[in-house]
Amino acid sequence: MKILKCLLLMLIMMNISLVEAQEEKRFKIHTVAFYNLENLFDTINDPLKYDEASPIMEMKANRSEVYKQKVKNMARVIANIGADMANNSPAVIGVCEIENRDVLEDLVNDPLLLGKDYGIIHYDGPDRRSIDVALLYQKALFKPIESSSHELLIYDDVTRKRVYTRDQLLVSGKLDGDLIHIIVNHWPSRSGGEARSRSKRVGAAKLNKRIIDSLQSIDPYAKIFTMGDLNDDPTNDSVKEVLKAKKEKDEVPFKGIYNPYEKMFTEKGWGTTAYRDALSLFDQIMMTKPLLDDDYSSFRFWKAGIYNPSYMFNKRGRYEGYPFRSFADGGFTGGFSDHFPVYVYLIRQVKEEDVTKG
């Protein structure tokens, strides 16, 4: 009798495992990510830009070798983001601190990414150092419909002269058939101090909010991501007062914005970059309410994260525990970036007939 009970229990457990496995197969996962590539500049001087101030151009020797290694390092990171859950690199990834389309072409043609067949959306912006933002997307997964570059008009509070900074990139397209909108940002730096430069980031947030509002005026249920290196934490005025991003999903109003990175910052003390022994979480991905619904017949937000494996940390020296950046003290370190990438997982329930076909 005991043997019969044991066999029955084993059969029940096997059935439970089978059901769980089948349930896992019913969901598709895609990764949406953002990464500050820390001065991904080529070795060619553009006379129309102030690119000679880039770290690689300031080097006296070995520029070509450094550039090749820098590209390989960036490709290695991008190839690994989200791979543990999605079994793939990001379906779409926003990037910043890139010089031009040429460096992006070199990046997506690296052997680690070549098979992913990434497309590029990039506009030359007005930043005096030629620092731009861009979007990379796997052509088999994401189909762009429309893109536009939005100029940020801001002025120095003291001199009243215009500050030429990065545009904001808007891309609309279908991710595996689902319409989504992505805004890629690189907001003004904290040069001159946080307080003095605050108004510039508030201005960037206002432009971001206008773009979001314009999308929602056409479709109140639009699935919108806004991502980037904001040079502000999730608790700063630009994010909390202008975008009115919420920390909790159940607090997000209709047409509101959810920021999963606020809780990471305030409750867990996590960050994506460091300065003077203080962690900041400047890199964030926020989203509108329709991505938070429980109906998984289309893609919805599952969870967010910071990609920071051990190889991306400094292991020794005065910057131990900081992101292992590419350039420091006038030279190439062999590292990656002074920022960690951020990502979110989207999941969608696979239709019954698709499971049968599989």
SEVEXGU-862195 format. One record per residue (C-alpha): residue number from 0; residue in three letters; y, z, x. Coordinates in nm, 3 decimals, padded with zeros to 5 digits, always signed. Layout:
BEGIN
    i   aa       c2       c3       c1
  NUM  ALA        Y        Z        X
...
//
This chain:
BEGIN
    i   aa       c2       c3       c1
    0  MET  +00.000  +00.000  +00.000
    1  LYS  +00.237  +00.086  +00.285
    2  ILE  +00.162  -00.250  +00.449
    3  LEU  +00.245  -00.426  +00.120
    4  LYS  +00.575  -00.237  +00.093
    5  CYS  +00.663  -00.325  +00.451
    6  LEU  +00.589  -00.692  +00.391
    7  LEU  +00.798  -00.685  +00.072
    8  LEU  +01.088  -00.520  +00.258
    9  MET  +01.065  -00.779  +00.536
   10  LEU  +01.069  -01.058  +00.281
   11  ILE  +01.377  -00.915  +00.112
   12  MET  +01.558  -00.882  +00.448
   13  MET  +01.466  -01.240  +00.541
   14  ASN  +01.605  -01.363  +00.209
   15  ILE  +01.928  -01.168  +00.261
   16  SER  +01.967  -01.318  +00.609
   17  LEU  +01.899  -01.665  +00.472
   18  VAL  +02.160  -01.622  +00.198
   19  GLU  +02.414  -01.494  +00.451
   20  ALA  +02.345  -01.790  +00.680
   21  GLN  +02.385  -02.029  +00.390
   22  GLU  +02.712  -01.861  +00.292
   23  GLU  +02.845  -01.904  +00.647
   24  LYS  +02.761  -02.273  +00.640
   25  ARG  +02.962  -02.314  +00.319
   26  PHE  +03.290  -02.251  +00.500
   27  LYS  +03.478  -02.480  +00.734
   28  ILE  +03.709  -02.327  +00.996
   29  HIS  +04.007  -02.486  +01.168
   30  THR  +04.242  -02.333  +01.424
   31  VAL  +04.620  -02.374  +01.410
   32  ALA  +04.787  -02.255  +01.729
   33  PHE  +05.104  -02.232  +01.938
   34  TYR  +05.148  -02.211  +02.316
   35  ASN  +05.450  -02.185  +02.545
   36  LEU  +05.338  -02.396  +02.842
   37  GLU  +05.590  -02.242  +03.085
   38  ASN  +05.780  -02.524  +03.252
   39  LEU  +05.536  -02.812  +03.217
   40  PHE  +05.761  -03.054  +03.406
   41  ASP  +05.667  -03.363  +03.602
   42  THR  +05.772  -03.433  +03.963
   43  ILE  +06.016  -03.714  +03.884
   44  ASN  +06.387  -03.641  +03.879
   45  ASP  +06.554  -03.766  +03.561
   46  PRO  +06.920  -03.836  +03.648
   47  LEU  +07.018  -03.788  +03.284
   48  LYS  +06.875  -03.436  +03.266
   49  TYR  +06.909  -03.114  +03.463
   50  ASP  +06.536  -03.111  +03.531
   51  GLU  +06.588  -03.043  +03.901
   52  ALA  +06.627  -02.676  +03.802
   53  SER  +06.260  -02.663  +03.698
   54  PRO  +06.032  -02.457  +03.925
   55  ILE  +05.820  -02.753  +04.028
   56  MET  +06.125  -02.958  +04.131
   57  GLU  +06.256  -02.666  +04.335
   58  MET  +05.939  -02.666  +04.544
   59  LYS  +05.971  -02.825  +04.889
   60  ALA  +05.611  -02.949  +04.919
   61  ASN  +05.283  -03.011  +04.736
   62  ARG  +05.452  -03.097  +04.407
   63  SER  +05.187  -03.350  +04.302
   64  GLU  +04.900  -03.111  +04.371
   65  VAL  +05.076  -02.830  +04.187
   66  TYR  +05.149  -03.053  +03.890
   67  LYS  +04.786  -03.163  +03.862
   68  GLN  +04.664  -02.803  +03.876
   69  LYS  +04.924  -02.692  +03.623
   70  VAL  +04.806  -02.959  +03.377
   71  LYS  +04.441  -02.857  +03.431
   72  ASN  +04.528  -02.493  +03.368
   73  MET  +04.706  -02.572  +03.043
   74  ALA  +04.417  -02.792  +02.929
   75  ARG  +04.168  -02.515  +03.004
   76  VAL  +04.352  -02.270  +02.782
   77  ILE  +04.404  -02.511  +02.494
   78  ALA  +04.038  -02.618  +02.501
   79  ASN  +03.931  -02.255  +02.458
   80  ILE  +04.171  -02.137  +02.185
   81  GLY  +03.969  -02.068  +01.870
   82  ALA  +03.649  -02.212  +02.015
   83  ASP  +03.450  -01.893  +01.958
   84  MET  +03.485  -01.916  +01.579
   85  ALA  +03.573  -02.279  +01.503
   86  ASN  +03.348  -02.425  +01.774
   87  ASN  +03.640  -02.651  +01.856
   88  SER  +03.982  -02.645  +02.017
   89  PRO  +04.283  -02.624  +01.781
   90  ALA  +04.303  -02.889  +01.511
   91  VAL  +04.681  -02.870  +01.560
   92  ILE  +04.881  -02.686  +01.824
   93  GLY  +05.255  -02.654  +01.866
   94  VAL  +05.382  -02.638  +02.224
   95  CYS  +05.712  -02.568  +02.395
   96  GLU  +05.867  -02.574  +02.744
   97  ILE  +05.756  -02.931  +02.804
   98  GLU  +05.980  -03.189  +02.969
   99  ASN  +05.883  -03.514  +02.801
  100  ARG  +05.609  -03.718  +02.641
  101  ASP  +05.467  -03.816  +02.981
  102  VAL  +05.353  -03.462  +03.061
  103  LEU  +05.189  -03.439  +02.719
  104  GLU  +05.005  -03.765  +02.782
  105  ASP  +04.872  -03.621  +03.108
  106  LEU  +04.772  -03.303  +02.927
  107  VAL  +04.577  -03.463  +02.641
  108  ASN  +04.408  -03.700  +02.888
  109  ASP  +04.273  -03.415  +03.097
  110  PRO  +03.890  -03.424  +03.097
  111  LEU  +03.875  -03.095  +02.905
  112  LEU  +04.076  -03.241  +02.616
  113  LEU  +04.013  -03.614  +02.636
  114  GLY  +03.717  -03.603  +02.398
  115  LYS  +03.928  -03.429  +02.133
  116  ASP  +04.150  -03.738  +02.105
  117  TYR  +04.476  -03.550  +02.056
  118  GLY  +04.778  -03.732  +01.917
  119  ILE  +05.134  -03.637  +02.012
  120  ILE  +05.450  -03.589  +01.806
  121  HIS  +05.756  -03.538  +02.025
  122  TYR  +06.130  -03.607  +02.013
  123  ASP  +06.365  -03.591  +02.309
  124  GLY  +06.599  -03.302  +02.238
  125  PRO  +06.948  -03.206  +02.360
  126  ASP  +06.850  -02.908  +02.576
  127  ARG  +07.035  -02.950  +02.906
  128  ARG  +06.725  -02.862  +03.107
  129  SER  +06.517  -03.111  +02.906
  130  ILE  +06.297  -02.841  +02.753
  131  ASP  +06.142  -02.972  +02.430
  132  VAL  +05.891  -02.876  +02.162
  133  ALA  +05.604  -03.092  +02.040
  134  LEU  +05.293  -03.096  +01.824
  135  LEU  +04.946  -03.200  +01.939
  136  TYR  +04.681  -03.281  +01.678
  137  GLN  +04.323  -03.398  +01.672
  138  LYS  +04.339  -03.742  +01.514
  139  ALA  +04.003  -03.698  +01.341
  140  LEU  +04.123  -03.380  +01.165
  141  PHE  +04.495  -03.414  +01.102
  142  LYS  +04.674  -03.718  +00.962
  143  PRO  +05.056  -03.704  +01.005
  144  ILE  +05.255  -03.836  +00.712
  145  GLU  +05.610  -03.766  +00.820
  146  SER  +05.796  -03.596  +01.107
  147  SER  +06.158  -03.515  +01.182
  148  SER  +06.365  -03.335  +01.443
  149  HIS  +06.632  -03.091  +01.323
  150  GLU  +06.932  -03.022  +01.543
  151  LEU  +07.046  -02.664  +01.593
  152  LEU  +07.424  -02.638  +01.608
  153  ILE  +07.521  -02.305  +01.766
  154  TYR  +07.813  -02.186  +01.978
  155  ASP  +07.866  -01.920  +02.240
  156  ASP  +08.033  -01.614  +02.087
  157  VAL  +08.268  -01.574  +02.384
  158  THR  +08.352  -01.926  +02.501
  159  ARG  +08.304  -02.092  +02.158
  160  LYS  +08.148  -02.387  +02.338
  161  ARG  +07.840  -02.549  +02.190
  162  VAL  +07.506  -02.430  +02.325
  163  TYR  +07.269  -02.723  +02.365
  164  THR  +06.924  -02.591  +02.285
  165  ARG  +06.593  -02.703  +02.139
  166  ASP  +06.565  -02.889  +01.811
  167  GLN  +06.316  -02.772  +01.548
  168  LEU  +06.028  -03.009  +01.483
  169  LEU  +05.893  -03.057  +01.131
  170  VAL  +05.561  -03.234  +01.079
  171  SER  +05.395  -03.291  +00.741
  172  GLY  +05.041  -03.418  +00.720
  173  LYS  +04.690  -03.369  +00.588
  174  LEU  +04.454  -03.130  +00.762
  175  ASP  +04.109  -03.245  +00.660
  176  GLY  +04.264  -03.373  +00.336
  177  ASP  +04.488  -03.069  +00.265
  178  LEU  +04.865  -03.121  +00.282
  179  ILE  +05.036  -02.877  +00.520
  180  HIS  +05.378  -02.859  +00.684
  181  ILE  +05.436  -02.727  +01.037
  182  ILE  +05.768  -02.629  +01.196
  183  VAL  +05.760  -02.590  +01.576
  184  ASN  +06.031  -02.370  +01.727
  185  HIS  +06.167  -02.253  +02.059
  186  TRP  +06.465  -02.037  +01.972
  187  PRO  +06.753  -01.960  +02.214
  188  SER  +06.676  -01.722  +02.498
  189  ARG  +06.811  -01.372  +02.553
  190  SER  +07.020  -01.486  +02.848
  191  GLY  +07.324  -01.260  +02.874
  192  GLY  +07.144  -00.980  +02.692
  193  GLU  +06.978  -00.940  +02.354
  194  ALA  +07.292  -00.828  +02.172
  195  ARG  +07.517  -01.102  +02.305
  196  SER  +07.262  -01.375  +02.234
  197  ARG  +07.143  -01.240  +01.897
  198  SER  +07.366  -01.463  +01.687
  199  LYS  +07.208  -01.774  +01.841
  200  ARG  +06.862  -01.673  +01.723
  201  VAL  +06.997  -01.575  +01.385
  202  GLY  +07.142  -01.927  +01.368
  203  ALA  +06.802  -02.071  +01.459
  204  ALA  +06.639  -01.862  +01.186
  205  LYS  +06.892  -01.989  +00.931
  206  LEU  +06.810  -02.349  +01.020
  207  ASN  +06.441  -02.265  +00.991
  208  LYS  +06.498  -02.112  +00.649
  209  ARG  +06.686  -02.423  +00.532
  210  ILE  +06.394  -02.643  +00.636
  211  ILE  +06.150  -02.418  +00.449
  212  ASP  +06.375  -02.408  +00.141
  213  SER  +06.403  -02.787  +00.139
  214  LEU  +06.024  -02.821  +00.142
  215  GLN  +05.984  -02.563  -00.134
  216  SER  +06.249  -02.732  -00.349
  217  ILE  +06.020  -03.035  -00.358
  218  ASP  +05.699  -02.835  -00.393
  219  PRO  +05.721  -02.460  -00.460
  220  TYR  +05.353  -02.430  -00.364
  221  ALA  +05.393  -02.602  -00.027
  222  LYS  +05.168  -02.471  +00.250
  223  ILE  +05.413  -02.418  +00.536
  224  PHE  +05.362  -02.279  +00.885
  225  THR  +05.655  -02.189  +01.105
  226  MET  +05.554  -02.117  +01.463
  227  GLY  +05.699  -02.083  +01.806
  228  ASP  +05.849  -01.882  +02.086
  229  LEU  +06.124  -01.712  +01.890
  230  ASN  +06.258  -01.498  +02.177
  231  ASP  +06.265  -01.226  +01.912
  232  ASP  +06.002  -00.979  +01.802
  233  PRO  +05.865  -00.967  +01.444
  234  THR  +06.100  -00.676  +01.370
  235  ASN  +06.426  -00.841  +01.478
  236  ASP  +06.694  -00.951  +01.231
  237  SER  +06.621  -01.321  +01.271
  238  VAL  +06.269  -01.270  +01.135
  239  LYS  +06.311  -00.972  +00.902
  240  GLU  +06.658  -01.032  +00.756
  241  VAL  +06.695  -01.410  +00.763
  242  LEU  +06.339  -01.529  +00.708
  243  LYS  +06.253  -01.206  +00.524
  244  ALA  +05.900  -01.223  +00.660
  245  LYS  +05.666  -00.957  +00.526
  246  LYS  +05.425  -00.740  +00.717
  247  GLU  +05.171  -00.707  +00.434
  248  LYS  +05.017  -00.996  +00.244
  249  ASP  +05.047  -00.823  -00.093
  250  GLU  +05.423  -00.780  -00.040
  251  VAL  +05.493  -01.152  -00.005
  252  PRO  +05.688  -01.282  -00.309
  253  PHE  +05.666  -01.631  -00.454
  254  LYS  +05.820  -01.867  -00.195
  255  GLY  +05.806  -01.579  +00.053
  256  ILE  +05.678  -01.569  +00.412
  257  TYR  +05.399  -01.363  +00.568
  258  ASN  +05.399  -01.262  +00.934
  259  PRO  +05.059  -01.136  +01.051
  260  TYR  +05.206  -01.058  +01.393
  261  GLU  +05.432  -00.776  +01.275
  262  LYS  +05.142  -00.539  +01.227
  263  MET  +05.001  -00.633  +01.569
  264  PHE  +05.336  -00.548  +01.723
  265  THR  +05.429  -00.229  +01.537
  266  GLU  +05.086  -00.071  +01.486
  267  LYS  +04.879  -00.198  +01.777
  268  GLY  +05.147  -00.244  +02.041
  269  TRP  +05.031  -00.595  +02.126
  270  GLY  +05.250  -00.859  +02.288
  271  THR  +05.252  -01.215  +02.416
  272  THR  +05.494  -01.179  +02.708
  273  ALA  +05.630  -00.900  +02.927
  274  TYR  +05.956  -00.817  +03.100
  275  ARG  +06.047  -00.505  +03.295
  276  ASP  +05.726  -00.328  +03.191
  277  ALA  +05.792  -00.386  +02.822
  278  LEU  +05.572  -00.604  +02.604
  279  SER  +05.733  -00.841  +02.353
  280  LEU  +05.566  -01.042  +02.080
  281  PHE  +05.797  -01.343  +02.083
  282  ASP  +05.524  -01.596  +01.998
  283  GLN  +05.440  -01.594  +01.629
  284  ILE  +05.291  -01.802  +01.348
  285  MET  +05.418  -01.729  +00.997
  286  MET  +05.319  -01.891  +00.668
  287  THR  +05.413  -01.923  +00.303
  288  LYS  +05.237  -01.749  +00.015
  289  PRO  +05.011  -02.037  -00.104
  290  LEU  +04.816  -02.002  +00.221
  291  LEU  +04.729  -01.643  +00.124
  292  ASP  +04.556  -01.714  -00.209
  293  ASP  +04.191  -01.620  -00.260
  294  ASP  +04.093  -01.963  -00.389
  295  TYR  +03.913  -02.123  -00.095
  296  SER  +03.869  -02.462  -00.253
  297  SER  +04.144  -02.565  -00.009
  298  PHE  +04.237  -02.420  +00.328
  299  ARG  +04.364  -02.062  +00.328
  300  PHE  +04.462  -01.815  +00.597
  301  TRP  +04.174  -01.605  +00.724
  302  LYS  +04.303  -01.415  +01.027
  303  ALA  +04.544  -01.433  +01.319
  304  GLY  +04.511  -01.355  +01.685
  305  ILE  +04.652  -01.366  +02.037
  306  TYR  +04.445  -01.560  +02.289
  307  ASN  +04.444  -01.343  +02.601
  308  PRO  +04.111  -01.348  +02.785
  309  SER  +04.089  -01.165  +03.117
  310  TYR  +04.146  -01.477  +03.328
  311  MET  +04.498  -01.508  +03.184
  312  PHE  +04.607  -01.164  +03.311
  313  ASN  +04.747  -01.067  +03.649
  314  LYS  +04.485  -00.851  +03.815
  315  ARG  +04.693  -00.692  +04.090
  316  GLY  +05.043  -00.639  +04.231
  317  ARG  +05.363  -00.536  +04.062
  318  TYR  +05.289  -00.762  +03.764
  319  GLU  +04.939  -00.627  +03.702
  320  GLY  +04.861  -00.653  +03.331
  321  TYR  +05.126  -00.920  +03.270
  322  PRO  +05.037  -01.276  +03.168
  323  PHE  +04.931  -01.467  +03.481
  324  ARG  +05.223  -01.708  +03.496
  325  SER  +05.239  -02.039  +03.681
  326  PHE  +05.554  -01.991  +03.886
  327  ALA  +05.697  -01.684  +04.057
  328  ASP  +05.912  -01.610  +04.361
  329  GLY  +05.984  -01.979  +04.417
  330  GLY  +05.623  -02.093  +04.431
  331  PHE  +05.312  -02.180  +04.232
  332  THR  +05.079  -01.888  +04.167
  333  GLY  +04.780  -02.085  +04.040
  334  GLY  +04.829  -01.914  +03.706
  335  PHE  +04.884  -02.033  +03.351
  336  SER  +05.193  -01.923  +03.160
  337  ASP  +05.420  -01.624  +03.117
  338  HIS  +05.321  -01.629  +02.748
  339  PHE  +04.988  -01.589  +02.574
  340  PRO  +04.906  -01.841  +02.299
  341  VAL  +04.881  -01.735  +01.935
  342  TYR  +04.657  -01.879  +01.666
  343  VAL  +04.543  -01.849  +01.307
  344  TYR  +04.213  -01.944  +01.150
  345  LEU  +04.209  -02.139  +00.826
  346  ILE  +03.895  -02.150  +00.613
  347  ARG  +03.787  -02.366  +00.322
  348  GLN  +03.472  -02.344  +00.116
  349  VAL  +03.254  -02.650  +00.160
  350  LYS  +03.156  -02.823  -00.162
  351  GLU  +02.796  -02.791  -00.277
  352  GLU  +02.729  -03.160  -00.240
  353  ASP  +02.861  -03.149  +00.118
  354  VAL  +02.617  -02.866  +00.198
  355  THR  +02.333  -03.071  +00.053
  356  LYS  +02.434  -03.372  +00.263
  357  GLY  +02.446  -03.158  +00.573
//
